[in-house]
Amino acid sequence: MTEGIPPRKPPRKRTRKSAAPKQVRPEPAEGQEDDGASTASAPSADKGASTRSEDVHEDVHEESDEKAPIKGAVPEGESEPDAETKPESLTAEAPEVSSEATAAEEDEAQLATTEPTAEVLQVRKGMFGVKGTGDTSGYGGLTRTVEFPAPATPPFGGWWDQVYERIGTLIPNYSDVITKVVIHRGEITFHVERQHLPELVRYLRDDAHLRFEFCSSVSGVHYPADKGRELHAVYHLQSMTHNRRIRLEVSVPDSDPHIASVVATYPTADWHERETYDMFGIIFDGHPALTRILMPDDWPGHPQRKDYPLGGIPVEYKGATVPPPDQRRSYS
Amino acid sequence: MGLEEKLPSGVLLTTIENLFGYMRSAAFWPATFGLACCAIEMMTYGAPRYDSGRWGQEVFRASPRQADLMIVAGRVSQKMAPVLRQIYDQMPNPKWVLAMGVCASTGGMFNNYAIVQGVDHIVPVDMYLPGCPPRPEMLIDAMFKLRDKVRHTPIGLDAIEAAQDQEQRQLEAPSLIEQKGLLR
């Protein structure tokens, strides 16, 4: 994200500028700032900057405290919400998440304990098939939680509400279209029912209040533990007009991996959908030519799925074999 | 006994084939073409410290149509494989291929879906050079072994015969994928 860069650059300059009260803002979310702020005064999301602003201005300090509990709850864009519109429901959800937790790892480590509603899919232990004693790899003690962040309820704050309400105005049955809204790390994700996706993206692109002209990426995710919704396609949309980014997520079962293509609306999604098909096997109905883009045409399987073997590709030279890494370090 | 005994001193006899090989082995034109970290070692090989110009090989041709040696320096991805094959096809005969490094030879550490497990799947390889990446010295060694091979390349009728011979042998032999237990 580009907006993360300017705040880091001039920390020295800011100490001088912090004397001007109008330029110091409440602590923003990490890397999420109003444009004017990032170019002119550049308040930073890092720890040092927030403490410094607290020292200088007590009034700002209070406001920043009120905003602090949700890290990343303030969206970027032209209209930053004031403290009053901050939704209580959101602040109540994760009160323990400290604003001081700047490191991403720290944040992640806390999420499991502080967000009770986060949906835990799976807890993975070890790596590369290493189990029990005799583990010389050092990966045996690894524990990783696979989880979805908790859904958010409106009001979300800032332009997020404007976008959500505008969608509601344009699509009367929008609660059927958008099944879940997730705000995580200062970014908003709309979970969309697959049959409504083409209609929704058409509105998102064409409506003057939305204007998400650019689909920067279509990605795939495979959650084998998410039964009935194993395959997810994630669309990253950007509005050049309003300088906003949103994300759409569509989930389909592995047994019926069909999603309607958005190429008619976003021609740039052409190759992205081909790649998502190539790597995950999601079939985009209505795509002009859905063929593999990276792998050879006759390649079996979709390599980025979780059940695809790690390595173990036959070398086909005089019987040479290399076992996949998850079978290589097995001692039992 | 033969003609040799009747020769005046200072005259050397050889075959055209031998002379041809002698000339040819001293005039390699490698294609400019690197795929990964091995290419850095290949550049060092051409640079002053190792100086492939010592045996007249410092000029890497930017066009495959002027090259007769392809140094596959680095891992070949599935996406790159047809490109590499096209470069090979554009090179005029006679031509040679040197698989530089383990990745080009066998896929190396990239035993995954993205990488071709040995460039011999797509082009015939004359010389395999192990190492990850091999030092320029090793490339020099491989190059001299390849020069030796080129020196003894048959020409004319012999070349046709040799090609037929090789084809016959390859038709009779099991394919590489069927050969087991030969790697040590």
Interface residues (C-beta under 8 A of the other chain):
Chain A: L294 M295 P296 W299 P303 Y308 L310 G311 G312 I313 P314 V315 E316 Y317 K318 G319 A320 V322 P324
Chain B: Q78 K79 A81 T106 G107 N111 N112 Y113 A114 Q117 G118 D120 H121 L176 I177 Q179 K180 G181 L182 L183
